[in-house]
Amino acid sequence: MGKKLKNLGLVGIGMVAGIAASVQFSALAQKGAPSGIAAPLPLDELRQLADVYGLIKSDYVEPVADKKLLSDAIAGMVASLDPHSVYLDEKDFAEMRETVAGKFVGVGVEVAMEDGYVKIVSPIEDTPAFKAGIKAGDLITRIDNVPVKGLTLDEAISRMRGEPHSKVMLTIARRGADTPWVVPVEREEIRVASVKAKLVEPGYAWLRISQFQEETVDELVEKVRGLYAQNPNIKGLVLDLRNDPGGLLPSAIGVSAAFLPQNEVIVSTKGQLPESNATFYGRRDFYAKPGSDPLAKLPAALKTVPMVVLVNTGSASASEIVAGALQDYRRAIVMGSQTFGKGSVQTLRQLTENTAVKLTTARYYTPKGRSIQARGIVPDLKVDETAEGDGLNALRVREADLDRHLSNEGDAKAVGKNGSVSAKRDELEEEQRTLAMLKSAAPPEFGGKDDFQLAQAIKHFKGLPVKLAKADPADDAPAPAALPGTEQKPPEVKGTKK
């Protein structure tokens, strides 16, 4: 079970988070190595590589194209570095650009591979799959009557994509159902809105960012202005970053700057290249196109409105930048569970017009110098996903669980969930309990009437008791009281009304 869940987490979070933090970082830094530095080539190893290449060309059971051999060699070399460095061939590069732009033609699902089948990690709201009733946890066993077993994840995704308004027949198996059934789904151009907002109740607003895309800052401004048009006297705002795998660094800077005083440090980076050692501020030139400042249209009250930031294990990379900045400046209370811990920057180095390498070039740090790599953001108030426990969130892996992950410099605490034998036993028992609970429980709808963590955030604003995670010593402790296991009060939040 642990291995299957790790595979799901790596594809569903790690690979998505791989586009995170800085797909556009190369637009902010100069490409290339420092001048005057030249390392000698390892000639013996290069000869060995050429020998293996020659052996495959001459001795392999069937001919192999030169392009495939060389592309696979590049891909293997880059992939061996860490979970987020990757070679992008023509197909992968095109799909990455679609993802960053927030649109593609398909059925609207986030997927992973499990036991040879395509597992639905999450249907994207208001898409054909969502409207067809496909749910998180469902397995796709056939696509247009072609068995999924034997296909790679990329092959399965390719079969689900196609021309707008064409149909694809998906055979769905669901836990607890007696037999699979066939669902016809019409493909559409999927436009993923990265920002949602609504008034949860009079005076309290919910603002969700599902991924940091090119238009996220503009969407945030539009949604916030709409909220304040409905109620100019908002008493508390919840910024929901749960299951947000990251995205573009400029968008994360812009979102952070929307809530902080002007020109504050948002994030810094450290790497091998001089240009990888940089500090990013909440200034227009770091998040907006030349000549424009979308944040100038925001109501002034947004700088002081009391805030709670909701996070979970699915909150990664750019979302950790935002949560870390707001936490460091005590601008918001961070609530939920420890985040994924992807504190590395990926720089896109284009090789040809249609291929590129996405390479890890730096670690990033919060304004107070905290490295998030393999550790994540620890909430001020730990609150489970549901009143009964942490649900599916308890099963997700974190950066520290991934093979070849970068360490958190000098931090002995940056370890994964799999430590001692007793820890592994406890993890297995927790997985079994959680899976048993999930058989009869639907995944929570973020922002819905049964959103337990959102309800606790609203209680916090009102000064009512917040139900803390069961793993903590104190449950049902009032939000303003001492944090579990300490004699200190939770950090005061700028703008909080007492």
DRENDRENDO-218090 format. One record per residue (C-alpha): residue in three letters; x, y, z. Coordinates in steps of 0.001 Angstrom, whole numbers, plus 500000, padded with zeros to 6 digits. Layout:
BEGIN
AlaXYZ/...
***
This chain:
BEGIN
Met500000500000500000/Gly502763502441500966/Lys504528501920497636/Lys501340502425495647/Leu500533505590497525/Lys504027506899496973/Asn503714506329493241/Leu500415508195493251/Gly501898511035495263/Leu504930511331493036/Val502859511594489880/Gly499964513528491373/Ile501985515995493403/Gly505674515722492665/Met505386515916488899/Val502767518664489047/Ala504829520538491585/Gly507753520098489198/Ile506449522996487119/Ala506241524962490320/Ala508169527795491898/Ser509794529061488726/Val508947527848485272/Gln509491531488484364/Phe512597531879486518/Ser514790532034483424/Ala512909535197482445/Leu514159536729485693/Ala517733535432485473/Gln520306535233482732/Lys520909531834481159/Gly524248530058481029/Ala527162529275483304/Pro529493531894484779/Ser532075533107482288/Gly535575531786482661/Ile534552528527484346/Ala535217525364482378/Ala535262521864483860/Pro537289519175482073/Leu535183516551480307/Pro535323513010481750/Leu536700511359478598/Asp536730507787479908/Glu533056507930480889/Leu532144509565477575/Arg533933506774475701/Gln531983504245477760/Leu528733505994476862/Ala529702505892473177/Asp530559502184473512/Val527136501373474992/Tyr525469503427472271/Gly527366501468469648/Leu526500498111471234/Ile522784498937471207/Lys522945500036467583/Ser524769496873466485/Asp523602494107468843/Tyr520083494938470082/Val517334492550468937/Glu515782495167466647/Pro516842498553465275/Val516528501559467563/Ala516312505098466193/Asp519222507399467024/Lys516814510125468177/Lys515141507800470695/Leu518458506602472139/Leu519822510097472577/Ser516569511536473962/Asp516269508701476466/Ala519913509139477504/Ile519328512845478166/Ala516090512117480028/Gly517755509487482235/Met520699511752483049/Val518460514634484118/Ala515932512451485971/Ser518714510914488089/Leu519346514257489801/Asp516168514804491831/Pro512390514249491501/His511758517618489844/Ser514489517881487197/Val513233516564483870/Tyr513949516568480145/Leu510969517814478127/Asp510670516378474639/Glu508416518011472053/Lys505230516456473453/Asp506088517133477111/Phe507153520708476352/Ala503876521440474560/Glu501835519951477421/Met503776521961480000/Arg503019525191478142/Glu499327524255478043/Thr499336523558481781/Val501021526863482628/Ala498516528709480452/Gly495726526943482349/Lys493984525367479363/Phe493993522124477344/Val491531519900475459/Gly490447516863477428/Val487902515568479929/Gly489137517456483003/Val490779515061485453/Glu494001514954487451/Val495267511368487237/Ala497960508998488481/Met498897505377487811/Glu498072502702490402/Asp498315498927489903/Gly498417499467486152/Tyr495178501468486070/Val494564505201485749/Lys493357506513489098/Ile491387509735489373/Val493232511971491829/Ser490664514706491380/Pro488069515726488786/Ile488460519401487920/Glu485344521309488867/Asp482863522281486122/Thr484528520038483496/Pro483001517167481450/Ala484386514533483864/Phe483026516404486887/Lys479584516739485272/Ala479634513039484293/Gly479877512072487965/Ile483473510828487947/Lys484904511050491458/Ala488280511050493183/Gly489423507467493740/Asp487673506053490658/Leu489780503805488408/Ile489709504035484599/Thr490112500467483350/Arg489437501046479628/Ile489573504026477269/Asp487438503587474145/Asn487333499879475071/Val491151499633475005/Pro492467498118478269/Val494482500603480300/Lys496762497894481694/Gly499884497867479576/Leu499666501584478742/Thr501939504179480279/Leu500335507132482028/Asp501343509396479126/Glu499731506998476638/Ala496516506893478668/Ile496413510689478923/Ser497018510990475191/Arg494027508710474485/Met491783510834476710/Arg492780514029474925/Gly491559514865471443/Glu489592517341469402/Pro486989519584471100/His483453518075471147/Ser484685514579470274/Lys483634511784472659/Val485679509277474616/Met484215506204476347/Leu485675505645479814/Thr485133502388481707/Ile485012503264485400/Ala485521501020488435/Arg484602502436491836/Arg485348501075495272/Gly482214499451496656/Ala480485499112493258/Asp479735495586492032/Thr480755496059488402/Pro482464498692486231/Trp480339500858483942/Val480941502885480781/Val480714506686480846/Pro480629508664477570/Val482452511974478064/Glu482637514797475537/Arg486020516469475326/Glu486157520222475783/Glu488820522876476036/Ile489505522836479750/Arg490171526259481188/Val491273525898484768/Ala490302528991486753/Ser493022529305489365/Val491051531570491751/Lys487620531107493317/Ala485932533279495908/Lys482714533662497864/Leu481290535011501097/Val480966532005503405/Glu478653533982505684/Pro478115537685506299/Gly481477539306507014/Tyr483660536266506232/Ala485209535529502830/Trp486840532452501243/Leu489463532886498519/Arg490871529723496920/Ile493900529419494635/Ser494107525982493009/Gln497339526644491071/Phe499580529645490371/Gln499152530367486658/Glu499898533277484330/Glu496566534968485071/Thr496376534233488818/Val497178537764490040/Asp494626539328487679/Glu492024536728488707/Leu492722537387492393/Val492204541130491925/Glu488915540534490120/Lys487627538111492782/Val488671540292495725/Arg487022543368494242/Gly483859541320493792/Leu483942540235497445/Tyr484330543808498694/Ala481586544992496360/Gln479265542511498116/Asn480499543451501597/Pro482886546399502141/Asn483316545431505816/Ile484815541941505611/Lys485916540848509106/Gly487973537809508124/Leu489427536297504932/Val490432532652504434/Leu493122532085501793/Asp492739528425500778/Leu495940526848499380/Arg495047523209500073/Asn496098520820497284/Asp497713523728495422/Pro500790522112493805/Gly502456525422492987/Gly503006527127489663/Leu504694530337488576/Leu506989532286490885/Pro505844535766489733/Ser502242534819490565/Ala503240533662494049/Ile505079536950494604/Gly502041538923493421/Val499625537031495670/Ser501896537538498692/Ala502335541232497873/Ala498556541704497768/Phe498373541163501545/Leu501725542571502716/Pro503149546102502948/Gln504776547310499753/Asn508334546233498889/Glu508662543525501553/Val510941540544500857/Ile508763537641499658/Val511307534891498971/Ser515008534427498327/Thr516946531758496452/Lys520422530234496773/Gly522179528092494175/Gln525448527428492375/Leu525132530157489746/Pro525467533811490814/Glu522076534612489294/Ser520514531817491372/Asn521306533841494506/Ala518523536383494409/Thr515969538159496571/Phe512430538794495326/Tyr510370541687496660/Gly506697542557496592/Arg507263545137493871/Arg505463545458490560/Asp508552544562488520/Phe508659541133490204/Tyr505053540091489532/Ala503548542206486723/Lys504143543029483089/Pro505939546318482363/Gly503674549326482671/Ser500924547660484696/Asp500198546979488350/Pro497032544923488867/Leu497408545141492664/Ala496817548914492502/Lys493126548128491928/Leu492750546256495241/Pro490868547790498181/Ala493185549151500874/Ala491388547055503508/Leu493009543899502088/Lys496313544865503734/Thr494839544648507239/Val491900542237507086/Pro492413539321509552/Met493554536223507654/Val493791532453507960/Val495757530463505372/Leu494575526860504951/Val497247524337503886/Asn497675520575503710/Thr500190517995502491/Gly499142518785498905/Ser500221522437499284/Ala503584522650497527/Ser506194524996496125/Ala504659528347495152/Ser501848527871497671/Glu504506527268500353/Ile506207530520499328/Val502964532407499981/Ala502143530604503237/Gly505729531038504483/Ala505828534752503719/Leu502490535472505393/Gln503536533371508386/Asp506962535036508742/Tyr505436538521508807/Arg502686537321511190/Arg500199538574508631/Ala498121535398508838/Ile497534532335510969/Val498483529203509014/Met496038526363509722/Gly495822522739508587/Ser498596520153508265/Gln502290520298507386/Thr502860521119503723/Phe504624519070501024/Gly508084520589501431/Lys509116521411497869/Gly511589524211498466/Ser513521524043495206/Val513518526253492120/Gln513276524778488621/Thr514717526812485750/Leu513568526141482210/Arg516541525928479855/Gln515292525688476285/Leu517442523392474109/Thr515644523715470784/Glu512447525423469662/Asn510387522495470985/Thr512517520840473688/Ala513877521945477039/Val515407520836480318/Lys513684521786483547/Leu516581521814485991/Thr516690522368489738/Thr518989525384490155/Ala518372526694493686/Arg516677526253497030/Tyr514259528942498147/Tyr513903530535501562/Thr511155532415503391/Pro511693536095504301/Lys513150535067507676/Gly515601532657506050/Arg513775529373506646/Ser514423526639504087/Ile511221524775503227/Gln512980522011501271/Ala511994518546502574/Arg510404520146505644/Gly507477522259504501/Ile505486524867506389/Val504364523805509856/Pro500938525309510657/Asp500416527589513625/Leu497234525631514348/Lys497183521963513308/Val493654521024512227/Asp492621517722510606/Glu490792517519507281/Thr487624516229508969/Ala486263516019512489/Glu487120512275512451/Gly490729512639511272/Asp492974513799508449/Gly491262511720505729/Leu493082511252502433/Asn495619513859503514/Ala497072511298505936/Leu497966509041502996/Arg499809511578500868/Val503585511518500671/Arg505773514540501147/Glu508961515748499456/Ala511087514012502098/Asp509531510664501114/Leu510612510940497464/Asp513702509156496176/Arg516673511454495447/His515042514462497100/Leu517272517403497986/Ser518025517644501679/Asn517198520587503896/Glu520691521930504550/Gly521946520671507901/Asp518436519884509157/Ala518194516539510905/Lys514421517005511113/Ala514025516900507337/Val513100513241507120/Gly510229511412505562/Lys507467509539507290/Asn509338506232506981/Gly511845506090509815/Ser512025503395512460/Val510290500029512370/Ser507704501308514838/Ala507134504402512692/Lys506536502201509640/Arg504117500054511648/Asp502274503153512856/Glu502127504464509276/Leu500667501177507997/Glu498053501155510747/Glu497155504770509968/Glu496802503935506263/Gln494509500997507057/Arg492323503115509372/Thr492131505927506836/Leu491285503626503918/Ala488539501977505985/Met487082505405506734/Leu487304506499503085/Lys485222503527501911/Ser482132505232503254/Ala483226508870503176/Ala483243511213500197/Pro486291513465499770/Pro485638516929501249/Glu484531519712498940/Phe486772522699499584/Gly484612525712500341/Gly481471523586500753/Lys479073523520503679/Asp480821520422505111/Asp484353521840504856/Phe485570521166508406/Gln488812523141508204/Leu487063526172506722/Ala484570526021509591/Gln487453526024512088/Ala488972529071510370/Ile485698530969510770/Lys485588529922514442/His489079531306514874/Phe487985534694513528/Lys485098534725515966/Gly487241533749518948/Leu485411530423519325/Pro487099527095520256/Val488969525482517353/Lys489163521684517235/Leu492844520904516874/Ala494323517773515310/Lys493971514637517395/Ala497712514097517240/Asp498169517158519420/Pro497903516995523210/Ala494973519411523443/Asp491743519092521492/Asp488968521646521347/Ala491325524345522599/Pro490258527953522027/Ala492097529469519080/Pro493569532386521064/Ala494903530051523778/Ala498371528522524012/Leu499499526355521144/Pro499411522613521927/Gly502376521536523994/Thr503665525068524658/Glu503130527896527106/Gln503134530488524331/Lys500230532172522670/Pro499768531681518937/Pro501365534451516893/Glu499379537645516817/Val498148538514513362/Lys498436542053512072/Gly494985543440511640/Thr493260540880513877/Lys490407542430515771/Lys490418541388519401/
***
